[in-house]
């Protein structure tokens, strides 16, 4: 999907450096992907803290949780 956003030059250069991407578009895409992954990890951690995780869960079942 194409979008137009305004990002401070200093911030986009930092995002490019941290993601290792050479283009602004690729850096933003990588950053969004990393953000989503981080939020999913936080969600699973919360489920563990709340005792909602069944430790007999298989790897396939855990991976399926990522899509929820």
N, C-alpha and C positions, 0 to 999 in steps of 0.2 A: 504494500500500500504506500502510496506517495503522500507525504504531508509536508507542510511548510512550518518551520518553527524558528524562533529567534533564540539563539544561544550565545552567551558572551564568548568572545574569541578566546579568552584565557581558559574558560571552562572547556570548550570543545578541544583545545590543544591538550589539556590535561586528560580528557577522556580518550583522545587518540593515543596519548602516551601510555595510559594505563591499560587500554585494550590491545595495544600493539597494532592497531589498524592504521593504514596509510591514508584512508579517505574519511571525510566527515561522516558520510552516509553509513559506511561500514562500522565506524566507531560508535555511532548512535545506535545502530542495530545491535551491535555486540553488547553495549551497555544496557539496553532494554532487556535483552535476553538474560544477562547476568542478574539484573534486578529481579526479574520474574523467578529465576532459579532461587535466589536468596529468599524471596517471599515464600516460596513453596517449602524451602527448608525450615523457615520459621514456623510455618503451619504444622509441619510434622513434629517439630520440637514441642510446640504447644500441645499437640495431641498426646505426646509422650508424657508431658507434665500433668495432663489431665487424666492420665490412665486410660486413654482411649485407643492405645496401640496394643494389638495382640502380638506378643513376641513370637508366636508360632507362624507369623505371616511369612510367606515365601517372597523371594526376590521379585517374582512376576507380579505378585499382589502389591508389593511396595511400589514398583514402577507404575502400576495402574493408578495409584493414588496421585501421581504427578499430573495426571490428565484431568483430575477433578477440580 
